[in-house]
């Protein structure tokens, strides 16, 4: 083999090795961060259910305002089940996963294949990455961080609900360890009609239409920031 062929063979082998190494590397997760003071406006309200105080009694109904943060393309559910206000932020990818999960849930519901004994049903359809902002009172630390959200279903009093299970999020204070916070695990339960209403607010075409309608000058409405 002459020198030119040998050089070409070496280059091809090196290129193949680099390509294989690149394919083997795990791609980093898409960064999704929502700023508290970003432009935002309310796009609707949905009713859903949460656990009763101390877990005693029937599910508690709650009206949850839904906001849109156009700069981050985030839809945010703002709720206060007990003593903490949560802002549960959904990216476009997470919203699409919710819509697809609801379609699968409706199919399983119609086919009567929902399993009341399935202890993994809360994450049956997907686990998505969201962002969480939480705070107890105006004078306490406003914590924030990425959070995983399980999408599935659960039976309550023998009735199936489509469920959003917000897992624990960690906030690390850059100044003091005393400011570190962990959020509570919160489960939200929706009937099929309630879930359909939320899916409509998650729809990409609907949100694009709102942005077009409002225009650039009307996106600075920071309504609802003093929600306590």
C-alpha positions as CSV (number, residue, x, y, z in Angstrom):
1,X,0.0,0.0,0.0
2,X,1.5,3.3,-1.1
3,X,1.9,6.3,1.3
4,X,-1.1,8.2,-0.2
5,X,-3.5,5.3,0.2
6,X,-2.2,4.6,3.7
7,X,-2.7,8.3,4.6
8,X,-6.2,8.2,3.2
9,X,-7.0,5.0,5.1
10,X,-5.8,6.6,8.4
11,X,-7.9,9.7,7.9
12,X,-11.0,7.6,7.2
13,X,-10.4,5.5,10.3
14,X,-10.0,8.6,12.5
15,X,-13.2,10.1,11.1
16,X,-15.1,6.9,11.8
17,X,-13.8,6.8,15.3
18,X,-14.7,10.4,16.1
19,X,-18.2,9.8,14.6
20,X,-18.8,6.7,16.8
21,X,-17.7,8.6,19.9
22,X,-20.1,11.5,19.1
23,X,-23.0,9.1,18.6
24,X,-22.2,7.4,21.9
25,X,-22.3,10.6,23.9
26,X,-25.6,11.5,25.6
27,X,-26.9,14.8,24.3
28,X,-27.4,17.4,27.1
29,X,-31.0,18.1,28.1
30,X,-32.6,21.2,26.7
31,X,-32.3,24.0,29.2
32,X,-35.6,25.4,30.4
33,X,-35.7,28.3,32.8
34,X,-38.5,30.7,33.6
35,X,-37.8,34.1,35.1
36,X,-40.3,35.3,37.7
37,X,-40.5,38.9,36.4
38,X,-40.7,38.0,32.7
39,X,-43.6,39.4,30.7
40,X,-46.7,37.3,31.4
41,X,-50.5,37.3,31.0
42,X,-53.3,35.1,32.0
43,X,-54.7,32.9,29.2
44,X,-57.4,31.0,31.2
45,X,-58.4,29.0,34.2
46,X,-58.9,25.3,34.8
47,X,-60.5,23.4,37.7
48,X,-58.8,20.4,39.1
49,X,-58.5,18.4,42.3
50,X,-55.7,18.2,44.9
51,X,-55.2,16.1,48.0
52,X,-57.3,17.3,51.1
53,X,-55.4,18.9,54.0
54,X,-53.5,16.3,55.9
55,X,-54.7,13.7,53.4
56,X,-58.0,13.4,55.2
57,X,-61.3,13.4,53.4
58,X,-62.3,13.8,49.8
59,X,-60.3,15.5,47.0
60,X,-60.3,19.3,47.2
61,X,-61.4,21.2,44.1
62,X,-59.3,24.2,43.1
63,X,-59.6,26.8,40.4
64,X,-56.1,27.3,38.9
65,X,-55.2,30.4,36.8
66,X,-53.0,29.6,33.8
67,X,-50.5,32.1,32.5
68,X,-48.3,32.4,29.4
69,X,-44.7,33.7,29.5
70,X,-44.0,34.4,25.8
71,X,-40.2,35.1,26.2
72,X,-39.7,31.6,27.5
73,X,-42.6,30.0,25.6
74,X,-43.8,28.7,29.0
75,X,-47.3,27.9,30.2
76,X,-47.5,28.3,33.9
77,X,-50.1,26.8,36.4
78,X,-50.2,28.9,39.5
79,X,-51.7,27.3,42.6
80,X,-51.6,27.3,46.4
81,X,-52.8,24.0,47.8
82,X,-52.0,24.9,51.4
83,X,-49.3,27.4,52.6
84,X,-47.0,27.6,49.5
85,X,-47.6,29.2,46.1
86,X,-46.4,27.0,43.3
87,X,-45.7,28.1,39.7
88,X,-45.5,25.0,37.7
89,X,-43.9,25.8,34.3
90,X,-44.4,23.7,31.2
91,X,-42.1,24.0,28.1
92,X,-43.4,23.4,24.6
93,X,-41.9,19.8,24.7
94,X,-43.6,19.1,28.0
95,X,-47.0,20.5,26.8
96,X,-46.8,18.2,23.7
97,X,-46.1,15.3,25.9
98,X,-49.2,16.2,28.1
99,X,-51.4,16.3,25.0
100,X,-50.1,13.0,23.7
101,X,-50.5,11.4,27.2
102,X,-54.1,12.5,27.4
103,X,-54.8,10.9,24.0
104,X,-53.4,7.6,25.3
105,X,-55.3,7.9,28.5
106,X,-58.6,8.5,26.7
107,X,-57.9,5.4,24.6
108,X,-57.2,3.3,27.7
109,X,-60.3,4.8,29.4
110,X,-62.5,3.9,26.5
111,X,-61.0,0.4,26.3
112,X,-61.4,-0.1,30.0
113,X,-57.8,-1.1,30.4
114,X,-57.0,1.3,33.3
115,X,-55.6,-0.8,36.2
116,X,-56.6,0.2,39.7
117,X,-53.9,-2.0,41.2
118,X,-51.0,-0.5,39.1
119,X,-48.7,1.2,41.6
120,X,-46.8,2.8,38.7
121,X,-49.8,4.4,37.0
122,X,-48.8,7.9,38.0
123,X,-46.0,7.8,35.5
124,X,-47.5,5.5,32.9
125,X,-47.6,7.9,30.0
126,X,-44.4,10.0,30.5
127,X,-42.1,11.9,32.8
128,X,-41.3,15.4,31.6
129,X,-38.9,18.1,32.7
130,X,-40.4,21.3,33.8
131,X,-39.5,24.3,35.9
132,X,-40.8,25.2,39.4
133,X,-41.0,28.5,41.3
134,X,-42.3,28.3,44.8
135,X,-42.7,30.6,47.8
136,X,-44.6,30.6,51.1
137,X,-45.0,34.4,51.7
138,X,-43.8,37.6,50.2
139,X,-41.0,37.9,52.7
140,X,-39.7,34.4,52.3
141,X,-37.2,33.0,49.8
142,X,-38.5,32.6,46.3
143,X,-37.1,29.2,45.4
144,X,-36.8,27.8,41.9
145,X,-35.3,24.9,40.0
146,X,-35.9,22.2,37.4
147,X,-38.5,19.6,38.3
148,X,-39.7,16.3,36.9
149,X,-43.4,15.9,36.4
150,X,-45.0,12.4,36.0
151,X,-48.0,12.1,33.8
152,X,-50.4,9.2,34.3
153,X,-53.5,8.3,36.1
154,X,-54.7,7.3,39.6
155,X,-57.9,6.0,41.1
156,X,-59.5,7.9,43.9
157,X,-62.6,6.4,45.6
158,X,-62.7,3.9,42.7
159,X,-62.9,6.8,40.2
160,X,-60.0,7.2,37.6
161,X,-58.4,10.6,37.3
162,X,-55.8,11.8,34.8
163,X,-52.9,12.9,37.0
164,X,-50.0,15.3,37.1
165,X,-47.5,14.3,39.8
166,X,-45.0,17.1,40.5
167,X,-41.9,15.6,42.1
168,X,-39.5,17.2,44.5
169,X,-37.4,20.2,43.3
170,X,-34.2,21.4,44.9
171,X,-33.2,25.0,45.2
172,X,-29.5,25.7,46.2
173,X,-29.0,29.2,47.6
174,X,-25.8,30.8,46.1
175,X,-25.2,32.9,49.2
176,X,-26.2,30.7,52.3
177,X,-26.9,27.1,52.9
178,X,-29.7,28.3,55.2
179,X,-31.5,29.4,52.1
180,X,-31.6,26.0,50.5
181,X,-35.1,24.7,49.9
182,X,-36.8,21.4,48.8
183,X,-40.4,21.6,47.4
184,X,-43.2,19.3,48.3
185,X,-44.4,16.5,46.1
186,X,-47.8,17.6,44.8
187,X,-50.3,15.6,42.8
188,X,-53.0,17.2,40.7
189,X,-56.0,15.2,39.5
190,X,-58.1,16.0,36.5
191,X,-61.3,14.6,35.0
192,X,-61.2,14.0,31.3
193,X,-63.1,17.2,30.6
194,X,-60.7,19.2,32.9
195,X,-57.7,17.7,31.2
196,X,-59.1,18.6,27.8
197,X,-59.5,22.2,28.9
198,X,-55.9,22.3,30.0
199,X,-54.7,20.6,26.8
200,X,-56.5,23.3,24.8
201,X,-54.5,26.0,26.7
202,X,-51.3,24.0,25.9
203,X,-52.0,23.9,22.2
204,X,-49.2,25.5,20.2
205,X,-51.5,27.0,17.5
206,X,-53.6,28.6,20.2
207,X,-50.6,30.2,21.9
208,X,-49.2,31.4,18.6
209,X,-52.5,33.0,17.9
210,X,-52.5,34.8,21.2
211,X,-49.0,36.2,20.6
212,X,-50.1,37.5,17.2
213,X,-53.3,39.0,18.6
214,X,-51.7,40.8,21.5
215,X,-48.7,42.2,19.7
216,X,-45.3,43.1,21.1
217,X,-46.5,46.1,23.1
218,X,-49.1,44.2,25.1
219,X,-46.7,41.5,26.4
220,X,-45.5,43.5,29.4
221,X,-48.5,42.7,31.6
222,X,-47.0,41.3,34.8
223,X,-50.4,40.6,36.3
224,X,-50.8,38.4,39.4
225,X,-47.3,38.6,40.8
226,X,-48.6,39.4,44.3
227,X,-50.4,36.1,44.5
228,X,-50.6,35.3,48.2
